[in-house]
């Protein structure tokens, strides 16, 4: 195992701890790294194992002292991770320039959470180099491991190549009296190396080359027959994507034969060749140059894959949050320069979790790919689309000056997403909610703009979904309250803050109580009773409604048992089920177990489902309702009249009761049309032999 020295330069001690945890570890992390390589390339790369030894510097001057010391002790660093900002000292860019003055061979990774130093800015300040990478914070452990291994291997290869070239040069120097004899000995050595090697004299005449040189550069033997360096260069130049740089480098090599040169050649067919060149000396005089060529195409592809993986979503190939933050920062800078605005669209798929739970994650992934494709066709090339979580996307659009310009774009997105598609032989219709914030009106910081667009998205969902809403300051206040409710909800069950109130359902003819409805309330320690209309959507959003729903079911049945044990007449108790609850694969078994635990007849339990819940998952929900009906549980449709209200589906559902939505009752004396609707619903219920009850005017 090779000892490899790495320098970490950062003013934050925590960063040094992180790097040591990531790099100074044993087999576990190496196995993790090999697993990533295997998933990307089909098999793990057989690399030498490195034992990374980490040195720390907290400011630039301290780093320079360590670099000088490493050179004196012949213990060079292969790699340095340098923070971009290290107040009060000089920044990472200037530190890099000074380090390269001491040790030009060291690989540099500039680590930054900022985007004010672009790649173009950095390379302009210190020059382009294949020894330089930029790593955006926060970074993943596997990124750091891959970068450390890849760049260390490259550094070792570079060192090995230099040693080989030095050895070849020594061979030439040692054979001063017999140059031809030295060349013949060197030819045998050249053919044994994996690099392509070429020797030319000062008159641009080719002295020697190996077969690897021909193979790597794909030069026909006929071109090399005349040993004319100009013809070989012309052949190479014709295949390059950017021949001008190569021509300039070649001219520089002949004008200044004593210089050491290196560069990377990119060919039209995709090959990437790295070459090094230095002078050949004889009796302290330059007699020519030696070139060494190496095909690094696969290494470059691996580097590009790593960078792509770090900046893109693996499922949809869309940019991820890292790219989004960078692009949004750039749009903000452009808007400042041009006096324009930028729009941030927070797109969240409606009820996607229900589809995921019902059809499976494979189907969910296919849906996300389809939605990503549709979104890309709704925006311009200049816009940025990123996936930031399972079913959440953000679009950044530079605009001129009109906020209203965003409206047709939002309408186009909603229309595109809502188009039906087929997954697993089922026709799926999906909708989305969009929240919109604008720079600079709704914030000047990236995170603030995203947060405000998210708040507007929540308003769109609360407004019925499949719509878009703009951020307002009032939303900011509501978002603060929502965040408080979200945090407190996580402890509400544990702290026994929920309670059930039981509302009687009265037969209007006999004036007798025929059943009860369990009404969930949250007795917040500071806010008092919180309405379910406010906290249930939050609980659904953060994934707590299943646990809360189980608590409601168990508590209502336990209370019914207590009343029965006290010789109170047993009455059915109605419990509301959410779409997530009814979609559980074991919901029937769970209900049966609760009834058995409390020794209750199934007819003592009524399960209420909203009309929208039934319609959105009609096929699967109908099957579950039939299974619940088989064990004797009564089934109710809640909020009836707000959805389809169709005999076609009512006729196929095993329902016992329908509850007329409150909206038809509240203004019945003011709106004669409501009377007609209610009469129609009652008539429909009679045809179906279904009990009909009015939604109460006021709930407890």
ABEGO torsion letter per residue (X at the ends): XBBBBBBBBBABAAAAAAAAAAABBBAAAAAAAAAAAAAAAGBBBBBBBBBBBBBBBABAAAAAAAAAAAAAAGBBBABBBBBABBOABBBAAAAAAAAAAABAABBBBBBBABAABBAAAAAAAAEBBAABBBBBOBBBAAAAAAAAAAAAAAAAAAAAAAAAAAAAAAAAAABAABAAAAAAAAAAAAAABABBBBBBBAAGBBABBBAAAAAAAGBBAAAAAAGBAAAAAAAAAAABABAAAAAAAAAAAAABAABBBBBBBBBAAGBBBBBBBBBBBBGGBBAEBBBBBBBAAAAAAAAAAAAAAAABBAAAGBBBAAAAAAAAAAAAAAAAAAGBBBBBBBBBBBGAAAAAAAAEAAAAAAAAAAAAAAAAAABBAABBBBBABAABBBBBBBBBABAAAAAAAAAAAAAAAABBBBBGGBBBBBBBBBBBBBOAAAEABAAAAAAAAAAAAAAAAAAGEGBBBBBBAAAAAAAAAAAAAAAAAAAAAAAGABBBBBBBBBBAAAGBBABBBBBBBBBBAAAEBBBAAAAAAAAAAAGAAAAAAAAAAAAAAAAAAAAAAAGBBBBBBBBBBBAAAAABAAAAAAAAAAAAAAGBBAAABBBBBBAAAAAAAAAAAAAAAAAAAAAGBBBBBBGBGABAGBAAAAAABBBABBBBBAAAAAAAAABAAAAAAAAAAAAAAAAAGBBBBBBBABBX
